[in-house]
Amino acid sequence: MSGPILIAGLGPAGIDRIPAEMVARLGDPAVPLVLRTRHHPAAEALLMQRDAVTGDDIYETAESFDEVYEGLAGRVLDLAADGPVMFAVPGSAVVAERSVAMVRAEARRRKIPVEVFAGESFLDLVLQRIEVDPFEHGIQVLDGRGLPHPLLLHLPTVIGQVDTPLVLGDVRDALLRVLVPETPITLLDGLGEDSERVEEISLADLDPADAGLRLSLFLHPEAPGWPGLIRTNDRLRAECPWDRKQTHHTLARHLLEEAHETLEAIDALPAEAPGGEPDVPAYVELEEELGDLLLQVVFHATLASEAGMFDVEEVAEGIRRKLVHRHPHVFGEAQAHTAEHVMANWEQQKKAEKERDSLLDGVPAGLPALAKALELQSRAATAGFDWPDVTGVLDKVVEEAGELVDAGDDLEYRRHELGDLLFTLVNLARHLGVDPEQALRSANTRFERRFRTVEDGGTLSGLTIEEMDRRWEAAKHDEG
């Protein structure tokens, strides 16, 4: 009969922290023993008592941690095919031990009996040293080799497996993106040993050279990032006289202003962004404006929560579900090989979900005219109501321009024909892959900049149109 397999956690420190009965079983030379690594105090003590196979050679030759874990599991299971075997790992056998999970899963499939002695986890000692009750404050434990995105630090946080200078350096850099350099960090190394180290330093002083197999980090900063923004907005709503006065309607103009300022910041980016060399100052400005815009979303969600309707987490979850539902080519079995196909699917799904009679239902009446024209045309195009290429649109532009010229002095007729021409120009922009609103804003900016140059800080009074035109051409030339 294959097996059985005994999986044992060696605890965070020396062999003296393991129950004597388990030490005796692990020391039995009649049963093969596989140690995940010899680089652990209890493992070293066992190797002084008996022979054992270690996985250190796998660590040295494998190209990834996945290969390491698979190699370890395979080694244990191969030995179990011939009879009993023991597999011992640092810390707890049920905390941060993927190789253990692999052994248990495959042993279950092969019907090999498995016994698990979990052992003491490094977390047990960490919690004792940092004096944090996880039920009172909450706690999260993160893997230094793969920090999550987004990195939320609103709970007391333990970061483990910072075992190489490269990993610890990456952890430090990731933390510095959301925390100030003065943030206290507690280093916990060699816990349970006489030489254990528990030291609080600043994040800026975190040295990659401190990395080690038994090093953990602990931090409990004021909540930064997304959770911190929500908490800060809640407090302002409760304590700031201005924030307390706001309603959805009083905030509406701020939402519009911040949206326009964000658009200005986007306009300042290079046309190929995010491709090409990043324009750092422009991105700094965009980051700030996106923050201002995000605050408006959070603030409105806060007010809705006060009304008992929804909070910001429900807003985020609602849009997440919508994205999943409307991208069946990513999250389901549907096919969509082009951006145009994706948009066609999107619009058809919206029409079905909202029980609309027309693809054009739901276009906001208050959209600026250019934006509304673009949206109407884009939706119609998803149904195939469109010119096949830009040539037809250019011909239409010429036709509409001619009709405007023929409009004569009839003001209403002029307005009608100019509207048709503008509508067709929006269609031209769409076929060229250009946002007409952004194009016009850029043209406005160029005109303002050049005209100020023409003015040259003074008045244009007395200048002829020819002289002003020369200044204009000079301004264009200077811009390159």
C-alpha positions in Angstrom: 0.0 0.0 0.0 1.3 3.5 -0.8 2.0 5.9 1.9 0.9 7.1 4.4 2.3 10.6 4.3 3.0 12.6 7.4 3.2 16.4 6.7 4.7 18.3 9.6 5.3 22.0 10.3 8.6 22.6 12.0 7.5 25.9 13.5 9.2 29.3 13.3 12.4 28.5 15.2 14.2 25.6 16.9 13.3 22.0 17.5 12.6 22.7 21.2 9.3 24.4 20.1 8.0 21.2 18.5 6.1 18.7 20.7 8.4 15.8 21.9 6.2 13.2 20.4 6.4 14.8 16.9 10.2 15.2 17.2 10.4 11.5 18.0 8.3 10.6 14.9 10.4 12.9 12.6 13.6 11.4 14.1 12.6 7.8 13.2 15.2 6.7 10.7 13.0 3.9 9.4 10.7 6.4 7.7 12.2 8.5 4.8 12.1 12.2 5.6 11.9 15.1 3.0 12.8 18.5 4.3 11.6 21.4 2.2 14.9 23.2 3.0 17.8 22.6 5.4 18.0 26.3 6.1 15.9 26.4 9.2 16.9 25.8 12.9 14.6 22.8 13.4 15.6 21.2 10.1 19.3 21.6 10.9 18.7 19.9 14.3 17.0 17.0 12.6 19.8 16.6 10.1 22.2 16.2 13.0 20.1 13.3 14.3 19.3 11.4 11.0 19.6 11.3 7.2 17.0 13.2 5.2 16.4 14.4 1.7 16.1 18.2 1.2 14.7 20.3 -1.5 17.5 22.8 -1.7 18.8 21.3 -4.9 15.4 22.0 -6.5 15.6 25.7 -5.4 19.0 26.0 -7.0 18.0 24.6 -10.4 14.3 25.6 -10.8 13.5 28.6 -12.9 10.4 29.6 -10.9 8.8 29.0 -7.6 6.0 27.0 -9.3 8.7 24.6 -10.5 10.1 24.4 -6.9 6.7 23.5 -5.5 6.0 21.0 -8.2 9.4 19.4 -7.7 9.0 19.1 -4.0 5.5 17.6 -4.3 6.7 15.1 -6.9 9.6 14.0 -4.7 7.4 13.3 -1.7 4.8 11.5 -3.8 7.4 9.4 -5.5 8.7 8.2 -2.2 5.2 7.6 -0.9 4.6 5.1 -3.7 7.0 2.8 -1.9 5.6 3.2 1.6 5.5 5.7 4.5 7.2 9.1 4.1 7.4 12.3 6.1 7.5 15.8 4.6 8.6 18.6 7.0 8.3 22.3 6.2 9.3 25.5 8.0 6.6 27.2 10.1 3.1 25.9 9.8 2.3 23.2 7.3 -1.0 25.1 6.5 0.3 28.6 6.1 2.1 29.8 2.9 2.9 26.2 1.9 1.9 25.6 -1.7 3.9 22.4 -1.9 1.9 21.0 1.0 -1.3 21.9 -0.8 0.0 20.1 -4.0 0.9 17.0 -2.0 -2.4 16.8 -0.3 -4.4 17.3 -3.6 -2.4 14.7 -5.5 -2.4 12.2 -2.5 -6.2 12.6 -2.4 -6.4 11.7 -6.0 -4.2 8.7 -5.6 -6.0 7.7 -2.4 -2.8 7.9 -0.3 -3.6 8.6 3.4 -2.2 11.9 4.7 -1.8 13.1 8.2 -1.0 16.8 8.9 0.6 18.2 12.0 0.2 21.9 11.3 2.8 23.2 13.7 3.3 26.7 15.0 3.1 29.4 12.4 5.4 32.4 12.3 2.2 34.4 12.5 1.6 33.2 16.1 4.9 34.8 17.2 4.4 37.9 15.0 1.1 38.6 16.7 2.7 38.1 20.1 5.5 40.6 19.3 3.3 43.3 17.7 0.6 43.0 20.3 -2.3 43.3 17.8 -5.5 41.4 18.3 -6.7 40.5 14.8 -10.3 40.4 16.0 -10.1 43.9 17.4 -8.3 45.6 14.5 -8.4 43.1 11.7 -5.2 41.9 10.0 -3.9 41.0 6.5 -1.0 38.9 5.6 0.7 39.5 2.3 3.3 37.6 0.3 6.3 39.9 -0.4 7.0 38.0 -3.7 3.6 39.0 -5.1 2.0 42.0 -3.5 -1.6 42.5 -4.6 -2.9 45.2 -7.0 -4.3 47.4 -5.8 -2.2 47.4 -2.6 -4.7 48.3 0.2 -3.1 49.0 3.6 -6.1 49.9 5.7 -5.6 47.0 8.1 -2.6 46.0 10.2 -0.4 44.3 7.7 2.2 41.5 7.9 4.4 41.0 4.8 6.2 37.7 4.8 8.6 35.9 2.4 10.8 38.9 1.9 13.7 36.5 1.6 16.0 38.1 -1.0 17.3 41.7 -1.4 15.5 42.0 -4.7 12.1 41.1 -3.1 12.6 43.4 -0.1 13.7 46.2 -2.5 10.5 45.7 -4.6 8.4 45.7 -1.4 10.0 48.9 -0.2 9.4 50.6 -3.5 5.8 49.5 -3.7 5.1 50.8 -0.2 6.7 54.1 -1.0 4.2 54.6 -3.8 1.4 55.0 -1.2 3.1 55.8 2.1 5.4 58.6 3.3 9.0 57.7 3.9 8.6 58.3 7.6 6.1 55.5 8.0 7.1 53.1 10.8 7.9 49.6 9.8 8.7 46.8 12.3 11.3 44.2 11.3 10.7 40.8 12.8 13.6 38.3 12.2 14.4 35.0 13.7 11.4 34.9 16.0 11.6 32.3 18.7 15.4 32.3 18.8 17.6 33.9 21.5 19.0 36.2 18.7 15.6 37.3 17.4 15.3 40.8 16.1 12.2 43.1 16.6 13.1 46.6 15.6 11.0 49.6 14.4 12.5 51.7 11.6 11.2 54.1 9.0 10.2 52.9 5.6 12.9 55.1 4.1 15.5 53.2 6.1 14.3 49.7 5.0 17.5 48.1 3.6 17.3 45.3 1.1 20.3 43.8 2.8 18.1 43.0 5.7 16.3 40.3 3.6 16.3 36.8 5.0 14.4 33.5 5.1 12.8 34.3 8.4 12.2 38.0 8.0 8.7 39.5 8.2 7.6 43.1 8.1 4.7 44.7 10.1 3.1 48.1 9.4 -0.1 49.8 10.5 -0.2 53.2 8.9 -3.1 55.6 8.6 -5.1 54.1 5.8 -3.7 55.4 2.5 -5.1 55.2 -1.0 -8.6 54.2 -1.8 -9.7 53.2 1.8 -8.0 56.3 3.1 -9.9 58.6 0.6 -13.2 57.1 1.7 -12.4 57.6 5.4 -11.2 61.1 4.9 -14.3 62.1 2.9 -16.5 60.6 5.6 -14.8 62.6 8.3 -15.0 65.8 6.3 -18.7 65.2 5.7 -19.1 64.9 9.5 -16.8 67.7 10.7 -16.2 70.3 7.9 -19.0 73.0 7.7 -18.6 73.3 3.9 -18.7 69.5 3.3 -21.8 69.2 5.6 -23.7 71.7 3.5 -23.2 69.9 0.2 -26.0 68.1 -1.7 -25.9 66.2 -5.0 -27.0 69.3 -6.8 -24.5 71.7 -5.2 -21.7 69.3 -6.1 -22.8 69.0 -9.8 -20.9 72.0 -11.1 -17.7 70.7 -9.3 -18.1 67.4 -11.1 -18.3 69.2 -14.4 -15.4 71.5 -13.6 -13.2 68.6 -12.5 -14.1 66.6 -15.6 -13.1 69.5 -17.9 -9.8 70.0 -16.0 -9.1 66.3 -16.4 -9.7 66.6 -20.1 -7.2 69.5 -20.2 -4.6 67.4 -18.5 -5.2 64.6 -21.0 -4.8 67.1 -23.9 -1.4 68.0 -22.5 -0.2 64.4 -22.9 1.6 63.3 -26.1 -0.8 62.1 -28.8 0.7 58.5 -28.5 0.4 58.3 -24.7 0.7 55.9 -23.0 3.1 54.9 -25.9 6.4 56.6 -26.4 8.5 58.4 -23.9 6.3 59.5 -20.9 5.9 63.2 -20.3 6.4 63.2 -16.6 5.1 66.7 -15.8 2.0 66.1 -17.8 1.4 62.8 -16.0 1.9 64.5 -12.6 -0.8 67.0 -13.6 -3.1 64.2 -14.8 -2.6 62.3 -11.6 -3.8 65.3 -9.6 -6.8 66.0 -11.8 -7.9 62.3 -11.7 -7.7 62.5 -7.9 -10.0 65.6 -7.9 -12.4 63.8 -10.2 -12.3 60.6 -8.1 -13.2 62.7 -5.0 -16.4 63.8 -6.8 -17.4 60.1 -7.3 -16.7 59.2 -3.7 -18.5 62.3 -2.4 -21.7 61.6 -4.4 -21.6 57.9 -3.2 -21.3 59.2 0.4 -24.4 61.3 0.0 -26.2 58.4 -1.6 -25.2 56.2 1.4 -26.7 58.8 3.8 -29.9 58.5 1.9 -29.8 54.7 2.4 -29.4 54.0 -1.3 -25.9 52.8 -2.0 -22.2 53.3 -1.0 -19.0 53.6 -3.0 -18.3 49.8 -2.8 -21.6 49.1 -4.4 -20.8 51.6 -7.2 -17.5 49.8 -7.8 -19.1 46.4 -7.7 -21.9 47.5 -10.0 -19.5 48.7 -12.7 -17.3 45.6 -12.2 -20.3 43.3 -12.9 -21.3 45.4 -15.9 -17.8 45.1 -17.4 -17.8 41.3 -16.9 -21.3 41.0 -18.4 -20.5 43.2 -21.4 -17.2 41.5 -22.3 -18.3 37.9 -22.9 -15.4 37.7 -25.3 -13.0 38.0 -22.3 -15.0 36.4 -19.5 -17.2 34.1 -21.5 -17.3 32.1 -24.7 -18.2 34.9 -27.2 -15.8 36.0 -30.0 -14.8 39.6 -30.8 -11.6 40.1 -32.7 -11.8 43.8 -33.4 -12.6 46.9 -31.3 -15.5 47.6 -33.6 -16.9 44.2 -33.0 -16.6 44.8 -29.2 -18.5 48.1 -29.5 -21.2 46.5 -31.6 -21.7 43.8 -29.0 -21.7 46.4 -26.2 -24.4 48.5 -27.8 -26.6 45.5 -28.6 -26.3 44.3 -25.0 -27.2 47.7 -23.6 -30.3 47.8 -25.9 -31.4 44.4 -24.7 -30.7 45.1 -21.0 -32.5 48.4 -20.9 -35.3 47.2 -23.2 -34.6 50.1 -25.6 -36.6 50.4 -28.8 -33.7 52.1 -30.6 -29.9 52.0 -30.4 -30.1 55.8 -29.9 -32.2 55.6 -26.8 -30.3 56.7 -23.7 -28.0 59.2 -25.4 -28.0 62.0 -22.8 -29.9 65.0 -24.0 -27.5 67.3 -22.2 -24.3 66.1 -23.9 -22.3 68.9 -25.6 -23.3 69.0 -29.3 -20.0 67.5 -30.6 -20.0 64.7 -28.1 -23.6 63.9 -28.8 -23.1 63.9 -32.6 -20.2 61.4 -32.1 -22.2 59.2 -29.8 -25.2 59.1 -32.2 -23.0 58.3 -35.2 -21.0 55.6 -33.3 -24.1 53.8 -32.2 -25.6 53.9 -35.6 -22.3 52.5 -37.0 -22.6 49.4 -34.8 -25.7 48.5 -36.8 -23.8 49.0 -40.1 -25.3 52.4 -40.8 -22.0 54.0 -41.9 -19.8 54.8 -44.8 -17.4 52.0 -45.7 -14.4 54.3 -45.7 -13.3 57.9 -45.3 -13.8 58.7 -49.0 -17.5 58.8 -48.7 -17.3 61.1 -45.7 -15.0 63.5 -47.5 -17.4 63.6 -50.5 -20.2 64.4 -48.0 -18.2 67.2 -46.5 -17.8 68.8 -49.9 -21.5 68.4 -50.6 -22.5 69.9 -47.3 -20.1 72.8 -47.7 -21.6 73.5 -51.1 -25.1 73.5 -49.7 -23.9 76.0 -47.0 -22.6 78.3 -49.7 -25.9 78.1 -51.6 -27.9 78.9 -48.4 -27.8 82.6 -49.3 -29.1 85.2 -46.7 -31.7 82.9 -45.1 -30.4 82.7 -41.5 -32.5 79.6 -40.6 -31.3 77.9 -43.8 -27.7 78.8 -43.0 -28.1 77.4 -39.4 -29.5 74.1 -40.8 -26.8 73.7 -43.4 -24.0 74.6 -41.0 -25.3 72.0 -38.6 -25.2 69.4 -41.3 -21.6 70.4 -42.2 -20.5 70.2 -38.6 -22.3 66.9 -38.1 -20.5 65.5 -41.2 -17.1 66.9 -39.9 -17.7 64.9 -36.7 -18.2 61.8 -38.8 -15.0 62.6 -40.6 -13.2 62.8 -37.3 -14.6 59.5 -36.2 -13.4 57.8 -39.5 -10.0 59.3 -39.0 -9.8 58.0 -35.4 -9.8 61.5 -33.9 -11.9 62.7 -31.0 -13.5 65.9 -32.4 -13.9 67.5 -29.0 -10.2 67.0 -28.3 -9.3 68.2 -31.8 -11.3 71.4 -31.3 -9.9 72.0 -27.8 -6.4 71.6 -29.2 -7.2 74.1 -32.0 -8.6 76.5 -29.4 -5.4 76.2 -27.4 -3.2 76.8 -30.5 -5.3 79.8 -31.5 -5.1 81.3 -28.0 -1.3 80.8 -27.8 -0.6 82.2 -31.3 -3.0 85.2 -30.9 -1.2 86.1 -27.6 2.0 86.0 -29.6 0.5 88.2 -32.3 -0.5 90.7 -29.5 3.0 90.6 -28.2 1.9 92.0 -24.9 0.4 95.1 -26.4 -2.5 96.3 -28.6 -3.2 95.4 -32.2 -4.7 98.9 -32.8 -3.2 100.5 -35.9 -1.9 97.2 -37.4 -3.1 96.2 -40.8 -4.5 92.8 -41.5 -1.3 92.0 -43.5 0.9 92.9 -40.5 -1.2 90.8 -38.1 -1.1 87.9 -40.6 2.8 88.2 -40.8 2.9 88.0 -37.0 0.6 85.0 -37.1 2.7 83.1 -39.6 5.8 83.9 -37.5 4.1 82.5 -34.4 3.3 79.3 -36.3 6.8 79.1 -37.5 8.3 79.5 -34.0 6.1 76.6 -32.8 7.7 74.4 -35.4 
